[in-house]
Amino acid sequence: MNISKIHTVILTLLLFTSSAAATPLVNCSVDLDRNVLPAGQTQTTVIKINLDAGNILDRADRPPVNLALVLDRSGSMSGDKIVKAKRAAIEALRRLNSRDRFALIAYDHRVETLVPSQSAANSEWIEARIREIEADGNTALFGAVSQGAAEVRKALGEDYVHRVILLSDGMANVGPSSPKDLGRLGAAMLKEGLSVTTVGVGNDYNEDLMAQLADRSDGNHYFVAESRDLPRIFAAELGDVLNTVARRVIIDIECPDGVRPLRIIGREGRIRGNRVELRMNQLYGGQNKYSLVEVEVAAGKPEQEINLAQVRCRYDNALTAQPEQSEVQVVTRFSASTEEVQRSAKPAVQKSVIANEMAEARDKALDLYNAGRKEEAVRELQQRQAQIEEKSQALGLPALAAPAGALADDAAEFEADDLDSSRKKSLRSESYKIRKQQKDY
């Protein structure tokens, strides 16, 4: 076996009760940022775990959806915003069928369950309840999301795709209101198999709070500058939810002695000793998602082969309600030839690393900027640009670092102190899409 060209051995283990000839719905594969490592020195390399989900061929076979819409009806939503929000909610309802469940929670300073979780078949009555919504009051966002989760939990033990969609245009000012509060709520919901998709409208909502809630629960996040786009965004989100093919996705990575996980790039996850765990609540048909893990590798001898990691992907097939699992053994070798190491570099992996490191830098810079630490925010962007350029040079792929030049422009923008609310929301939203590989609608 030529390890410079073939560096992974894939062992697929199916837990189907059907025939052994069945193939997994999600294809798990692994790439490295370079297939050959330099001998005689400790170095780092990035493992990219790819998950490619199969399409639903027959839409009638899709799993049923258990959906709760949580709509802001505070005073700031008056006028065109509430009109478009109600239209989007009705259009979302009309995409469901009698197998699906639907709940509607509206909130201002109070939280009210207008439609308790029930069959979406009762659409005429539900639409009437949606049309009755009027805007007034403050924003009890935390309590509203909690109530949305409570409605979804009514069918939690059943075979549904569970989703809460939150829409808000303002600051949470009743009840818990910090990004950390909502982040903890999102993390708790993920453990139950619930995801929250957040839709921020206009320039007055807290983008940090909305992104944290979506991120920690593995939902989508949208910045909607104009309320006229709400029906389109809701349609896109329902398109994803109705195309769910895998649920409760867990990626376990185990490294042997001599290989130490350092960090997860772009995603939330856990590193415990030589093990890494990543969770995704769902995968959509035809979608590719990936995770990036940087590891430190002890010095090796020329031509020595090494097992970098054992990667296991587990999930529930949403079409069959059966668990599936696959394993990938990641193998590479060392070389004394600098030219061979550079030739083995994988530009596609490096592009993913650069995109996610830029997203991380922007997120961190925004956090610093919002905390009043502008100089540190500028320095974060400048330092990350230099690091990306240095690593790309070492890999023999200096041209790949060109996109990182945008961080210099961002640094100048941060330094000039002209970051308005819309720009901050746009930066946060774009970084989120990159880190989560969210479709751009």
Phi, psi and omega per residue, in radians:
M1 nan 2.248 3.081
N2 -1.489 1.761 -3.030
I3 -1.193 -0.409 3.120
S4 -1.154 -0.400 3.130
K5 -1.866 -0.579 -3.114
I6 -2.098 1.864 -3.016
H7 -2.048 0.077 3.081
T8 -2.303 2.476 3.026
V9 -1.985 2.131 -3.031
I10 -1.811 2.179 3.098
L11 -2.052 1.939 -3.080
T12 -1.735 2.130 3.142
L13 -2.019 2.002 -3.111
L14 -1.742 2.386 3.108
L15 -1.860 0.507 3.090
F16 -1.203 2.667 2.977
T17 -1.581 -0.091 3.140
S18 -1.557 -2.778 -3.006
S19 -1.185 2.710 3.132
A20 -1.194 -0.219 -3.111
A21 -1.378 -0.166 -3.113
A22 -1.105 2.565 3.113
T23 -1.940 2.660 -3.093
P24 -1.200 2.573 3.131
L25 -1.240 -0.536 3.140
V26 -1.958 2.128 3.110
N27 -1.565 2.111 3.127
C28 -1.792 2.173 3.092
S29 -2.400 2.880 -3.060
V30 -2.339 2.429 3.001
D31 -2.213 2.802 3.021
L32 -2.048 2.773 3.090
D33 -1.240 -0.269 2.970
R34 -2.744 2.471 -3.028
N35 -1.498 -0.263 3.133
V36 -2.238 2.355 -3.113
L37 -1.847 2.584 3.122
P38 -1.201 2.325 -3.124
A39 -1.357 2.735 2.982
G40 1.406 0.175 -3.122
Q41 -2.671 2.541 3.017
T42 -1.280 2.338 3.135
Q43 -2.592 3.097 3.099
T44 -2.011 2.695 3.023
T45 -2.534 2.764 -3.110
V46 -1.926 2.239 3.049
I47 -1.698 2.195 3.092
K48 -1.893 2.040 3.124
I49 -1.725 2.045 -3.102
N50 -1.767 2.351 3.026
L51 -2.116 2.010 3.129
D52 -1.918 2.011 -3.062
A53 -1.641 2.383 3.102
G54 -1.261 2.777 -3.139
N55 -1.455 2.709 2.970
I56 -1.444 1.978 -3.085
L57 -1.338 -0.605 -3.136
D58 -2.085 1.927 -3.070
R59 -1.070 -0.402 3.123
A60 -1.191 -0.359 -3.120
D61 -1.553 -0.016 -3.087
R62 -1.085 2.649 3.087
P63 -1.223 2.597 3.117
P64 -1.204 2.711 -3.068
V65 -1.923 2.415 3.061
N66 -1.999 1.709 -2.932
L67 -1.981 2.400 2.977
A68 -2.184 2.133 3.043
L69 -1.649 2.276 3.136
V70 -2.071 1.848 -2.984
L71 -1.916 2.259 3.047
D72 -1.256 2.163 3.071
R73 -2.145 0.458 3.107
S74 -1.180 2.954 -3.036
G75 -1.001 -0.559 -3.116
S76 -1.183 -0.250 3.138
M77 -1.525 0.007 -3.082
S78 -1.105 2.790 3.132
G79 1.454 -2.434 -3.017
D80 -1.132 -0.539 -3.113
K81 -1.049 -0.868 -3.091
I82 -1.219 -0.586 3.088
V83 -1.076 -0.841 -3.119
K84 -1.225 -0.595 3.105
A85 -1.117 -0.743 3.124
K86 -1.162 -0.684 3.096
R87 -1.093 -0.740 3.130
A88 -1.108 -0.698 3.132
A89 -1.123 -0.716 3.129
I90 -1.159 -0.735 3.120
E91 -1.136 -0.630 3.076
A92 -1.117 -0.768 3.116
L93 -1.026 -0.725 -3.086
R94 -1.197 -0.251 3.093
R95 -1.490 -0.152 3.136
L96 -1.590 2.902 3.078
N97 -2.236 -3.030 -2.993
S98 -1.180 -0.283 3.109
R99 -1.402 -0.296 -3.070
D100 -1.568 2.810 3.067
R101 -2.010 2.620 -3.088
F102 -2.467 2.408 3.030
A103 -2.397 2.654 -3.141
L104 -2.337 2.150 3.080
I105 -2.061 2.231 3.070
A106 -1.995 2.518 -3.075
Y107 -2.526 2.507 2.874
D108 -2.269 -2.035 2.986
H109 -1.376 -0.210 3.047
R110 -1.990 2.772 3.068
V111 -2.017 2.181 -3.080
E112 -2.274 2.219 3.058
T113 -1.489 1.753 -3.121
L114 -1.358 -0.585 3.119
V115 -2.315 1.788 3.044
P116 -1.061 2.656 -3.107
S117 -0.959 2.207 -3.072
Q118 -2.807 3.076 3.101
S119 -1.076 2.381 3.108
A120 -1.211 -0.116 3.137
A121 -1.130 -0.409 -3.127
N122 -1.462 0.864 -2.931
S123 -1.221 -0.592 -3.096
E124 -1.109 -0.810 3.127
W125 -1.164 -0.702 -3.136
I126 -1.112 -0.765 3.115
E127 -1.042 -0.685 3.123
A128 -1.085 -0.699 3.108
R129 -1.126 -0.678 3.124
I130 -1.118 -0.761 -3.080
R131 -1.141 -0.375 -3.117
E132 -1.366 -0.199 -3.042
I133 -1.147 2.327 3.051
E134 -2.251 2.625 -3.054
A135 -1.587 2.341 3.100
D136 -3.055 2.669 2.976
G137 1.566 -2.929 -3.099
N138 -1.693 -2.764 -2.946
T139 -2.270 1.719 3.103
A140 -1.638 1.180 -2.963
L141 -1.169 -0.809 -3.097
F142 -1.023 -0.853 -3.135
G143 -1.105 -0.589 -3.133
A144 -1.199 -0.760 3.105
V145 -1.113 -0.735 3.113
S146 -1.040 -0.706 3.120
Q147 -1.207 -0.665 3.060
G148 -1.036 -0.745 3.100
A149 -1.111 -0.662 3.133
A150 -1.093 -0.677 3.113
E151 -1.175 -0.717 3.115
V152 -1.115 -0.642 -3.098
R153 -1.101 -0.319 3.139
K154 -1.052 -0.405 3.111
A155 -2.178 0.466 -3.019
L156 -1.110 -0.609 -3.098
G157 -1.405 -0.028 -3.098
E158 -1.721 3.008 -2.964
D159 -1.509 1.228 3.140
Y160 -2.113 2.809 2.855
V161 -1.580 2.049 -3.003
H162 -1.698 2.252 -3.109
R163 -2.614 2.398 2.960
V164 -1.964 2.280 3.053
I165 -1.975 2.087 -3.121
L166 -1.861 2.272 3.033
L167 -2.090 2.273 3.091
S168 -2.635 2.629 3.087
D169 -2.122 0.098 -3.055
G170 -2.441 -3.141 3.134
M171 -1.335 2.497 3.012
A172 -1.267 2.026 -3.071
N173 -2.266 0.208 3.021
V174 -2.294 2.108 -3.107
G175 1.460 -2.966 3.124
P176 -0.929 2.385 -2.959
S177 -2.482 0.141 -3.125
S178 -1.658 2.717 3.060
P179 -0.967 -0.637 3.131
K180 -1.135 -0.708 3.100
D181 -1.018 -0.841 -3.107
L182 -1.270 -0.548 3.071
G183 -1.102 -0.737 3.102
R184 -1.130 -0.677 3.086
L185 -1.082 -0.764 3.121
G186 -1.083 -0.744 3.141
A187 -1.111 -0.686 3.112
A188 -1.142 -0.658 -3.138
M189 -1.211 -0.645 3.111
L190 -1.030 -0.686 3.139
K191 -1.084 -0.435 3.119
E192 -1.575 -0.059 -3.093
G193 1.524 0.344 3.122
L194 -1.859 2.405 3.025
S195 -2.046 2.562 3.072
V196 -2.022 2.117 2.988
T197 -1.677 2.280 -3.092
T198 -1.942 2.368 3.137
V199 -2.144 1.907 3.123
G200 -1.702 2.247 -3.057
V201 -1.955 2.285 3.076
G202 1.351 -2.774 -2.994
N203 -1.972 0.167 -3.020
D204 -1.935 -0.068 3.134
Y205 -1.452 2.881 3.135
N206 -1.555 1.785 -3.081
E207 -1.171 -0.526 3.126
D208 -1.156 -0.762 3.132
L209 -1.111 -0.838 -3.081
M210 -1.147 -0.703 3.137
A211 -1.193 -0.695 3.121
Q212 -1.072 -0.804 -3.123
L213 -1.054 -0.805 3.123
A214 -1.156 -0.777 -3.067
D215 -1.077 -0.861 -3.041
R216 -1.248 -0.310 3.103
S217 -1.825 0.034 3.139
D218 1.090 0.744 3.024
G219 -1.800 -3.077 3.056
N220 -1.598 2.841 3.087
H221 -2.399 2.297 -3.108
Y222 -2.211 2.418 2.940
F223 -1.842 2.025 -3.102
V224 -1.932 1.784 -3.083
A225 -1.204 -0.657 -3.090
E226 -2.075 2.308 -3.077
S227 -1.086 -0.397 3.133
R228 -1.112 -0.322 -3.135
D229 -1.475 -0.114 -3.065
L230 -1.025 -0.823 3.121
P231 -1.016 -0.675 3.132
R232 -1.146 -0.744 -3.136
I233 -1.156 -0.748 3.103
F234 -1.096 -0.694 3.107
A235 -1.104 -0.721 3.120
A236 -1.123 -0.769 3.140
E237 -1.107 -0.773 3.101
L238 -1.126 -0.591 3.076
G239 -1.037 -0.708 3.082
D240 -1.163 -0.875 -3.071
V241 -1.037 -0.724 -3.123
L242 -1.285 -0.140 -3.130
N243 -1.930 0.347 3.139
T244 -1.192 2.243 -3.134
V245 -2.055 -0.342 -3.136
A246 -2.442 2.456 -3.126
R247 -2.230 2.812 3.088
R248 0.845 1.027 -3.098
V249 -1.467 2.224 3.120
I250 -2.239 2.241 3.059
I251 -1.937 2.094 3.078
D252 -1.905 2.277 3.116
I253 -2.153 2.153 3.132
E254 -2.081 2.152 -3.121
C255 -1.818 2.509 3.124
P256 -1.401 3.091 3.036
D257 -1.017 2.444 -3.127
G258 1.644 -0.141 3.084
V259 -2.224 2.145 -3.052
R260 -2.147 2.098 3.060
P261 -1.104 2.314 -3.129
L262 -1.824 -0.819 -3.070
R263 -2.820 2.739 2.991
I264 -1.787 2.213 -3.044
I265 -1.699 2.028 2.997
G266 1.572 -0.266 -3.088
R267 -2.211 2.828 2.968
E268 -1.391 2.591 3.094
G269 3.107 -3.135 -3.116
R270 -2.157 2.380 2.988
I271 -2.021 2.110 3.103
R272 -2.258 1.784 -3.098
G273 1.104 -2.108 -3.117
N274 -1.717 0.269 -3.122
R275 -2.081 2.560 3.097
V276 -2.242 2.394 3.067
E277 -2.231 2.285 3.076
L278 -2.199 2.488 3.141
R279 -2.182 2.391 2.973
M280 -2.258 2.367 -3.053
N281 -1.303 -0.566 -3.112
Q282 -2.752 2.792 2.995
L283 -2.197 2.507 3.135
Y284 -1.769 2.612 -3.106
G285 -1.005 2.369 3.133
G286 1.341 0.105 -3.062
Q287 -1.671 2.513 2.964
N288 -1.921 2.186 2.989
K289 -2.177 2.645 -3.117
Y290 -2.486 2.810 3.040
S291 -2.263 2.572 -3.112
L292 -2.097 2.192 3.141
V293 -2.233 2.153 3.094
E294 -1.615 2.315 -3.138
V295 -2.192 2.647 3.037
E296 -1.735 2.322 -3.054
V297 -2.064 2.224 3.113
A298 -1.142 2.726 -3.106
A299 -1.023 2.443 3.115
G300 -2.230 2.955 -3.122
K301 -1.594 2.693 3.102
P302 -0.965 2.351 3.125
E303 1.260 0.044 3.086
Q304 -1.274 2.285 3.041
E305 -1.550 2.609 -3.116
I306 -2.505 2.444 3.029
N307 -1.547 1.959 -3.105
L308 -1.383 -0.660 -3.046
A309 -2.954 2.743 2.943
Q310 -1.955 2.088 -3.089
V311 -1.904 2.204 3.097
R312 -2.108 2.279 3.081
C313 -1.980 2.157 3.119
R314 -2.135 2.500 3.115
Y315 -2.868 2.917 3.015
D316 -1.758 2.173 3.042
N317 -1.188 2.005 -3.058
A318 -1.226 -0.310 -3.119
L319 -1.490 -0.545 -3.097
T320 -1.930 -0.187 -3.070
A321 1.061 0.444 3.134
Q322 -1.952 2.551 3.077
P323 -1.303 2.538 3.043
E324 -2.339 2.742 -3.083
Q325 -2.654 2.493 3.010
S326 -2.444 2.689 -3.129
E327 -2.232 2.529 3.112
V328 -2.294 2.173 3.071
Q329 -1.670 2.149 -3.062
V330 -1.717 2.033 -3.061
V331 -2.173 2.437 3.045
T332 -2.539 -3.018 3.111
R333 -2.548 2.948 3.126
F334 -1.789 2.712 3.087
S335 -2.524 2.562 3.067
A336 -1.504 -0.097 -3.075
S337 -1.622 2.009 3.089
T338 -1.076 -0.678 -3.138
E339 -1.106 -0.718 -3.136
E340 -1.162 -0.698 3.113
V341 -1.071 -0.789 -3.123
Q342 -1.183 -0.625 3.109
R343 -1.144 -0.456 -3.089
S344 -1.456 -0.056 -3.120
A345 -1.078 2.486 -3.108
K346 -1.871 1.753 -3.106
P347 -0.985 -0.658 -3.096
A348 -1.101 -0.699 3.117
V349 -1.175 -0.768 -3.130
Q350 -1.091 -0.636 3.081
K351 -1.068 -0.733 3.107
S352 -1.113 -0.721 3.129
V353 -1.087 -0.824 -3.116
I354 -1.079 -0.791 -3.133
A355 -1.043 -0.749 -3.120
N356 -1.280 -0.612 3.093
E357 -1.197 -0.613 3.055
M358 -1.147 -0.715 3.109
A359 -1.111 -0.758 3.098
E360 -1.059 -0.742 -3.128
A361 -1.098 -0.728 3.130
R362 -1.162 -0.711 3.111
D363 -1.088 -0.795 -3.128
K364 -1.136 -0.720 3.121
A365 -1.098 -0.694 3.095
L366 -1.107 -0.724 3.108
D367 -1.052 -0.779 -3.135
L368 -1.151 -0.755 -3.131
Y369 -1.072 -0.787 -3.136
N370 -1.182 -0.383 3.093
A371 -1.536 0.113 3.137
G372 1.416 0.265 -3.106
R373 -1.909 1.128 -3.018
K374 -1.086 -0.760 -3.106
E375 -1.074 -0.700 3.100
E376 -1.166 -0.622 3.105
A377 -1.093 -0.791 3.117
V378 -1.092 -0.754 -3.132
R379 -1.119 -0.667 3.101
E380 -1.023 -0.795 -3.136
L381 -1.152 -0.747 -3.130
Q382 -1.152 -0.757 -3.126
Q383 -1.169 -0.686 -3.141
R384 -1.173 -0.639 3.068
Q385 -1.053 -0.796 -3.141
A386 -1.102 -0.696 -3.141
Q387 -1.137 -0.730 3.133
I388 -1.115 -0.771 -3.138
E389 -1.132 -0.700 3.136
E390 -1.129 -0.780 -3.121
K391 -1.193 -0.675 3.115
S392 -1.111 -0.646 3.082
Q393 -1.116 -0.769 -3.125
A394 -1.117 -0.567 3.124
L395 -1.382 -0.107 -3.098
G396 1.380 0.359 -3.112
L397 -2.259 0.989 -3.050
P398 -1.069 -0.516 -3.098
A399 -1.146 -0.450 -3.118
L400 -1.171 -0.338 -3.111
A401 -1.405 -0.041 -3.083
A402 -0.953 -0.745 3.138
P403 -1.039 -0.448 -3.126
A404 -1.158 -0.258 3.061
G405 -1.058 -0.421 3.102
A406 -1.120 -0.416 3.109
L407 -1.170 -0.523 3.077
A408 -1.164 -0.692 3.081
D409 -1.126 -0.711 3.102
D410 -1.083 -0.740 -3.128
A411 -1.053 -0.738 3.118
A412 -1.124 -0.646 3.129
E413 -1.171 -0.743 3.110
F414 -1.124 -0.715 -3.083
E415 -1.176 -0.580 -3.123
A416 -1.313 -0.135 3.078
D417 1.070 0.664 3.121
D418 -2.063 0.535 3.107
L419 -1.409 1.762 3.105
D420 -1.439 3.034 -3.061
S421 -1.049 -0.723 -3.117
S422 -1.113 -0.722 -3.140
R423 -1.130 -0.725 3.122
K424 -1.109 -0.695 3.127
K425 -1.176 -0.680 3.120
S426 -1.127 -0.766 3.110
L427 -1.072 -0.794 -3.119
R428 -1.120 -0.739 -3.121
S429 -1.140 -0.775 -3.123
E430 -1.157 -0.710 3.091
S431 -1.080 -0.710 3.138
Y432 -1.073 -0.812 -3.126
K433 -1.035 -0.685 -3.138
I434 -1.188 -0.858 -3.079
R435 -1.122 -0.584 -3.098
K436 -1.712 -0.044 -3.030
Q437 0.906 0.760 3.104
Q438 -1.361 2.411 3.103
K439 -1.059 2.581 3.133
D440 -1.770 1.911 -3.069
Y441 -1.736 nan nan
